[in-house]
Amino acid sequence: MNTDSKRLFFLFPRKVRIETSMTPAQCRAKLARELVEYRRRPSLIAASEFLKKHRLESCYFGSCDKDGKAVRAEIFYHRAKKHDGSSAGFIGRIEKSPGGKGSVITGSIRRTAAVMTAAALWTLMLLFLILSLIAMKEYAGALVSAGVFLAGLGLIVYDRSAGYIEKYLETFPERTDE
């Protein structure tokens, strides 16, 4: 598996490119067998209901659809007893390889736009609060707010869910040209 790990994951998505010996149809069948079916919707209630339903089991979930000649795939991981709806996931395409044998899986491991937007708002609001408290000469409040800001930033940066996705993508057999 080829991933671009030079970038900081919490800012930029990791690019993924996998060449596998499976055909796109076989890849789609594998995903249909192994993933718990879930189609992302903008509704937070739907995501919350899904996580509650699978609260006690660790599972890979997502969807795969045929999109013209390619297969569009979304893969996420849920850890048992965790509310991890904001974890990273793979979003990409499975296409027939140019050589005709096997297929190529391309895409990126990234967090959703909603999570990145919430992180940006969190950062801006707390920075504004810290600067306002400093302007009012409330240094103790500014220091506490800075601590909350750094703790929140640490939680945004710390994310192990990408490793689970990479491990799953490694289950696709590599293409060996003979």
N, C-alpha and C positions, 0 to 999 in steps of 0.2 A: 504494500500500500504506500502510495506517495502522498504525504501530507506536507503542507507548507507550514512549518512550525516556527519560522523566524519572526513572525508577527505575534504581538500580544493578543491572546485569544479573546480577552474581554473587550477589546476594541475592534478587532477585525475577524472575520470568519476564517477558518482553516480550509484551504482548498484540498480536495481529495480526488485522486484519480486511481482507479483500480482496473487492471486488465484481468478478466476472468475467463476460464474455459467454458463457463455456462453460457447458453444462449440467452437473449433477453426474455424469452418465454419461460425458460427454466428459472431465471432470476426472479421473475414475477411470481412463479409458482412457489418458490422458496419463501419469498416474503409473505405471500398469502397464507402459507402453512404456519410460519413461525411468529408472525406479528399478531397482536391483538388489534383487531380492526378499530381504527379511530381516525376520523376526518376532522382536521383542525377547523374550528369555526371561531369567529371573533367573540363569541359568547364566553365570558368567564364562568358562568353557571354551568355550561356544558362541560367545560374542562374540570371544574370542581366535582361534578357528578361522576365523571369518569374516574378521577383519582380516588373518590370515596368508594366506588364500586370495586376497585382493584387495590384497596388500601393494604391488604395483608399479603399481597403477592408481588414479587419482583418480576417485571415483564418488559419486553420490548413491544412498543406499540407504534402504530402509524398506518399508512395507506400506500397503495401503489395503483396507479391508473395507466392504461394505455393512452398515450398522447401521440397520435400519428404513428410514426415508425419507432418511436422511443417509448420507454416506460418511465413515468414520473414517479419518484419514490420519496416518502417522508418517513424517517425512522427516529424514534425517541426511546428513552429508557426510563422506567419508573422503578424506584427502589421501594421495597416493602416498608410500610409504616412511615413513609416520608411524604410530605406535600411538596413535590418537586415539579410542579407545572411550569416552572420557569427555567427548567434545565435545557441544555443544548440539544440539538437534534441535527440529523443529516437531512438535507434537502437537495435532491439532485435528479439526474436522469441516467437511465440504462439504455445504451444504444449498441447496435451491432458493431463489432470492431471493423476497422477498415480492411483488414486482411480476410474477413469473411468467417474466421473461426472465433467463436466466443463472443464476448461483449466487453464494453468499456463502461465503467460506472464513474461518472463525474459529478461533482457537486461541491457542497461545502458543509462543514459542521459549524453551526452557529446558533446563537440564541435568537429568539423571535424579536420582531420589531417592537412589540409591546413591552418586552422586558428591557430592551435598550432605551426605549422612551421613558419608562419609569425610572431607570437608573439616571438618565440625564436630568429628569425633573427633580429627583432626590438630591442630586449634586447641586443643581442651581438653587434650589430652595434653601438648602443648608448653608451654602456660601453666602447667599443674600442675608440669611439670619445672622451668621457670624459677623459679616461686615456691618450690619445694622447695630448689633450689640457692641462692637468696637466703637462705632460712631457715638453711641450713647454712653461710652465709658463704663460699660458693664463687662469687665474683663473676665469675671468668674463665669458668667453666662456664656460668653464667647468661647472660653476654654472648654466648658462642658459640651457646647454645640460642636466644637471642633473634634472632641472625642467621639461623639455620636457620628459625625461625618466620616471620620477615619474608620470607625467600626463598620459603618454601612458600606464604605468603599471597599473594605477588606472582604465583606460578604459578596459584593458584586464581582470582585476579581476572583475569589476562590470558588472554583467550580470543577468538580471531578467528573461531571457527566459526559464530557467529551471522550474520556477514556473508555467508557462503556460502549459508546457508539463506535469508536475505532476498533474495539475488540470484536464487535458484531460484524463489522465490515470485513474483518480478516477471515471470517468463516467462509467467504466466497473463495473457491479454489482458484489459485493463480493460474494464468495461462502459460503453458509451456509449449513453445513452438518446436515441433519435432520434424 
